[in-house]
Amino acid sequence: FNSTVRDLVTIIGQHESTHVQALGLLLISRGATPVAPCSTYNFNFTTLGSFLATAQALEAAGVSAYDGAIASLTQSDLIPVAAGVAAVEARHSAFINRLVGVNPFANYTDLAISQSIIT
């Protein structure tokens, strides 16, 4: 892949970090305690292909998780925040799908998954 793709993947990583920080601060402002970060991640990618396959799975799960979470929000002011993050995650997912040769918009809708499936 060229440097443009590398730069865009780097931006995706920056977005993910910003999402974690912003959502953590939002939870704290509401009196909740964010989940502690995992101290280490070891996805065992050894090739660009294995990295992209992992990114593809994580982005798809993220989109579905946000979609599912939005349905359970009871505070209406949180819906635009969650929807905004879900939209960005969907763009990340589409971009990664395109990189790995998968149709970035294969379905007319995404499947929302419930919290019980995520946890």
C-alpha positions in Angstrom: 0.0 0.0 0.0 1.1 3.5 -0.6 1.8 6.2 1.9 -1.7 7.7 1.5 -3.2 4.4 2.7 -0.8 4.3 5.6 -1.6 7.9 6.5 -5.4 7.1 6.5 -4.9 4.0 8.6 -3.0 6.2 11.1 -5.9 8.6 11.2 -8.2 5.8 12.0 -6.0 4.9 14.9 -6.1 8.5 16.1 -9.9 8.5 15.8 -10.1 5.4 17.9 -8.0 7.0 20.6 -10.1 10.2 20.5 -13.3 8.1 20.8 -11.9 6.4 23.9 -10.9 9.7 25.5 -14.1 11.5 24.7 -16.4 8.8 25.7 -14.5 8.2 28.9 -14.8 11.9 29.8 -18.5 11.8 28.9 -19.0 8.9 31.3 -17.1 10.6 34.1 -19.2 13.8 33.6 -22.3 11.7 34.1 -21.0 10.1 37.3 -20.0 6.8 35.7 -16.7 5.0 35.8 -15.3 4.1 32.4 -14.0 0.5 31.9 -10.3 0.3 32.7 -8.2 -0.1 29.6 -6.6 -3.4 28.9 -3.0 -3.2 29.8 -1.8 -5.0 26.7 -3.3 -6.0 23.4 -1.7 -8.8 21.4 -3.6 -9.5 18.2 -0.6 -11.4 16.8 -0.5 -9.8 13.4 2.6 -10.7 11.5 1.6 -9.4 8.1 -0.2 -6.5 6.6 -3.0 -8.9 5.7 -3.4 -10.1 9.2 -3.4 -6.6 10.5 -6.1 -5.6 8.0 -8.2 -8.7 8.8 -8.1 -7.8 12.5 -9.0 -4.2 11.8 -11.9 -5.3 9.6 -13.3 -7.5 12.3 -12.9 -4.8 15.0 -14.4 -2.1 12.9 -17.4 -4.2 12.0 -18.0 -5.1 15.6 -17.7 -1.5 16.6 -20.3 -0.4 14.1 -22.8 -3.1 15.3 -22.1 -2.3 18.9 -22.7 1.4 18.6 -25.8 0.7 16.5 -27.1 -1.6 19.3 -26.2 0.8 22.1 -28.0 3.7 20.4 -31.2 1.8 20.6 -30.9 1.5 24.4 -30.0 5.1 25.2 -32.5 6.8 27.5 -30.9 10.2 27.6 -31.7 11.8 24.3 -28.7 14.2 24.4 -26.4 11.1 24.1 -28.0 9.9 20.9 -26.2 12.4 18.6 -22.9 11.6 20.2 -23.3 7.9 19.8 -24.6 8.3 16.3 -21.7 10.5 15.3 -19.2 7.9 16.6 -21.1 5.1 14.8 -21.0 7.0 11.5 -17.2 7.5 11.8 -16.8 3.8 12.7 -18.9 2.9 9.6 -16.6 4.9 7.4 -13.6 3.2 9.0 -15.2 -0.1 8.3 -16.0 0.7 4.7 -12.5 1.9 4.1 -10.9 -1.2 5.6 -13.3 -3.4 3.7 -12.3 -1.7 0.5 -8.6 -2.3 1.2 -9.1 -6.0 1.7 -11.3 -6.3 -1.4 -14.7 -6.6 0.3 -17.6 -4.6 -0.9 -17.7 -1.6 1.5 -21.5 -1.4 1.3 -22.7 -4.9 0.7 -25.9 -4.5 2.7 -28.5 -1.7 2.8 -28.3 -1.8 6.6 -26.0 -3.0 9.4 -27.0 -5.4 12.1 -27.2 -3.8 15.5 -26.1 -6.1 18.3 -27.1 -6.0 21.9 -24.9 -5.4 24.9 -25.3 -9.0 26.0 -23.6 -10.1 22.9 -20.7 -7.7 23.2 -20.0 -8.4 26.9 
